[in-house]
Amino acid sequence: MKTLLWILVAVLCLIIGAYPLTYLVVGGKFGLLETKSDALLINGWWRLGFYVHIVGAGVALFVGWTQFIKSLRTRYSRIHRNLGKLYVLMVCMSGVAAVCIAPFSSAGPVAGLGFGSLGVIWLYFTVQAYLSVRQRDLRRHECLMIYSYSACMSAVTLRLWLPLLVVVCRLDFNLAYPIVAWLSWVPNLLVARLVSSRI
């Protein structure tokens, strides 16, 4: 059961991690961009922030799960370190961009605050994890990376919660989205606390 759950998580992270490529290929008003005003879409700084956020988060999600494979960490430590550096770089880029574009959320200030808070927390845990490994505090590094990747996985849990709220609970999208802006990551961090406490 544990192996099947791990495989499911990895597959979801790979799929959602690759999803931002769709925006780069399709172009124009697609997906989340359909909810944005024309005035916002022609804002060059906002578009830059949006694409930096989704690409950085996609890469981080795509490579991050591999860092928890023990055999990779022990047998291929150089690959582990290089993927870790890539993950940290992508989080820093994506997290800063997320904080910058969060106030422009089309779902209002509650959603904007939720996504902005996620960006800050994601950056904090990731930077602290990086500093911990630089100080050779491997246990703290591992715990902090669990928190960091739990925040990263909000991209996955958002896409699980949103259909549940809209389709099953029949909430209006404008009500569901501000809720999911918090629901996508707060429970993740509670799970991270439970997992890290067992290390």
C-alpha angles and dihedrals in degrees: 000000000000091000093049091049091050091050091049091051092048093049093048091049091050093048096045090040090058094044096089088066086072090066091051094048101039100040125183123061105344135150111329091007089069089070093055126093121247089242091058094044092058091051103107095202093051092048090049090050092047095051094042088051098049096041094045092046091046093054092044091051092044096054103025099079091060089066091072094058104107096205090055092051094049105034100032103031094155092056089046091052094046093048088047091054090048090050093050092048092050092047092051092050095043096041095052090046091049092053090049097050098036094088088061094060110144089216092067139252097311091058091041091053091047094052092040091052090049090053092052094046092046091052093046097052093043096050091045090050090052093048090048094055090047087056090048092244094140098170092054089044091055093047093049092048089055088056092044095052092043087059090046090053090063084093087065099040091047089060090049097046098043097062089044092055096041103036104027101029091033095224119162111256092239089058097038096052097059088048093050090048085073101024091058094067114013095072088044090061091048089055089047090055091052093049096044092049089064095056 
